[in-house]
Amino acid sequence: MKKFRIFAIFGMTTVLFLLSGCTQKVKVDATMNGTSIEIEKGQMVVLKLESNPTTGYDWEISEVDPTILRQVGDVDYKADSMLIGSGGVNTYTFEAVASGSTRLKLNYRRSWETDAPPLQTFELVVIVK
């Protein structure tokens, strides 16, 4: 009976370890602007950037190779408060679908100001092994 418990605990630990590796998410935010990360194929990158669309400014993806890093779903915006004019956080989720390297670049700008430079940019080099 004691051997059975040891095998059961070992088996459950192994399964949990393997499952945790399959769903590992790499969290990225504005502090990582201008850096690079290395991830494994199948891993998810979750990017959070502060935003305030009530001012007309919002983040737009301007560069990424979707054959290497594919966006999963739409951007998720969460307001900081219910007050009119308050900002919040945009969350983007990407999946590493193939080996290679891609630049993930986003611009913070007003969509109708096509000739104006972005107010901010965010760049991250993602290397998928």
C-alpha positions as CSV (number, residue, x, y, z in Angstrom):
1,M,0.0,0.0,0.0
2,K,2.9,2.4,0.8
3,K,4.4,1.7,-2.6
4,F,1.1,2.5,-4.3
5,R,1.0,5.9,-2.6
6,I,4.5,6.8,-3.6
7,F,3.7,5.9,-7.3
8,A,0.5,7.8,-7.1
9,I,2.2,10.9,-5.8
10,F,5.0,10.6,-8.3
11,G,2.5,10.2,-11.1
12,M,0.4,13.2,-10.1
13,T,3.5,15.3,-9.7
14,T,4.8,14.4,-13.1
15,V,1.4,15.1,-14.8
16,L,1.2,18.5,-13.1
17,F,4.7,19.3,-14.1
18,L,4.0,18.4,-17.8
19,L,0.7,20.3,-17.9
20,S,2.3,23.5,-16.4
21,G,4.9,23.5,-19.2
22,C,2.2,23.4,-21.8
23,T,0.3,26.5,-20.7
24,Q,3.2,28.6,-19.6
25,K,2.6,32.3,-20.3
26,V,5.3,34.9,-20.6
27,K,4.1,38.2,-19.2
28,V,5.4,41.4,-20.9
29,D,4.8,45.1,-20.0
30,A,6.1,48.5,-20.9
31,T,9.2,48.1,-18.8
32,M,10.4,45.5,-21.4
33,N,10.3,48.0,-24.3
34,G,13.4,47.7,-26.5
35,T,14.4,44.3,-25.2
36,S,14.1,40.7,-26.5
37,I,12.8,37.5,-25.1
38,E,13.3,33.8,-26.0
39,I,10.4,31.4,-25.8
40,E,9.5,28.0,-26.9
41,K,7.0,27.1,-29.6
42,G,3.5,26.8,-28.1
43,Q,4.2,29.3,-25.4
44,M,1.9,32.4,-25.0
45,V,3.1,36.0,-24.7
46,V,0.7,38.2,-22.7
47,L,1.5,41.9,-23.3
48,K,-0.1,44.6,-21.1
49,L,0.1,48.3,-22.0
50,E,-1.6,51.3,-20.4
51,S,-4.0,53.0,-22.7
52,N,-6.7,55.7,-22.7
53,P,-8.9,55.4,-25.8
54,T,-11.2,58.2,-24.5
55,T,-8.5,60.6,-25.7
56,G,-8.5,59.1,-29.1
57,Y,-5.1,57.4,-28.6
58,D,-4.8,53.7,-28.7
59,W,-2.2,51.0,-29.4
60,E,-2.1,49.5,-32.9
61,I,0.1,46.6,-34.0
62,S,2.4,47.9,-36.7
63,E,4.8,45.0,-37.1
64,V,4.8,41.2,-36.3
65,D,5.4,38.1,-38.4
66,P,2.1,36.1,-37.9
67,T,3.8,32.9,-39.1
68,I,6.0,33.0,-36.0
69,L,3.9,34.9,-33.5
70,R,0.1,34.8,-34.0
71,Q,-2.3,37.1,-32.1
72,V,-4.9,35.1,-30.2
73,G,-8.3,36.8,-30.0
74,D,-8.9,40.5,-29.9
75,V,-7.3,43.1,-27.6
76,D,-8.9,43.1,-24.1
77,Y,-9.3,46.6,-22.6
78,K,-10.0,47.0,-18.9
79,A,-10.7,50.5,-17.5
80,D,-9.1,51.5,-14.3
81,S,-12.3,53.0,-13.0
82,M,-15.9,53.8,-14.1
83,L,-15.1,57.5,-14.3
84,I,-15.4,59.2,-17.7
85,G,-12.0,59.8,-19.2
86,S,-10.1,57.4,-17.1
87,G,-7.5,55.2,-18.6
88,G,-6.9,51.5,-18.4
89,V,-4.9,48.6,-19.7
90,N,-4.9,46.8,-23.1
91,T,-4.0,43.1,-23.0
92,Y,-2.7,41.4,-26.1
93,T,-2.2,37.6,-26.3
94,F,0.1,36.0,-28.8
95,E,1.0,32.3,-29.4
96,A,4.5,31.2,-30.7
97,V,3.5,29.0,-33.6
98,A,6.9,28.5,-35.3
99,S,10.6,28.8,-34.7
100,G,12.2,32.0,-35.8
101,S,12.5,35.7,-34.8
102,T,10.1,38.5,-35.2
103,R,9.8,42.1,-34.0
104,L,6.6,42.9,-32.2
105,K,6.0,46.6,-32.6
106,L,3.0,48.7,-31.5
107,N,2.4,52.4,-32.0
108,Y,0.3,54.6,-29.6
109,R,-1.5,57.0,-31.8
110,R,-4.8,58.5,-33.0
111,S,-6.0,56.5,-36.0
112,W,-7.1,59.5,-38.0
113,E,-3.8,61.4,-37.6
114,T,-2.1,59.4,-40.4
115,D,0.7,62.0,-40.9
116,A,1.6,62.5,-37.2
117,P,4.2,60.3,-35.6
118,P,3.1,58.0,-32.8
119,L,3.0,59.4,-29.3
120,Q,4.8,56.3,-28.0
121,T,6.1,53.0,-29.5
122,F,6.7,49.6,-28.0
123,E,9.1,47.2,-29.5
124,L,10.1,43.7,-28.4
125,V,12.1,41.1,-30.3
126,V,10.6,37.6,-29.8
127,I,12.9,34.6,-30.5
128,V,11.0,31.3,-30.8
129,K,13.1,28.2,-30.3
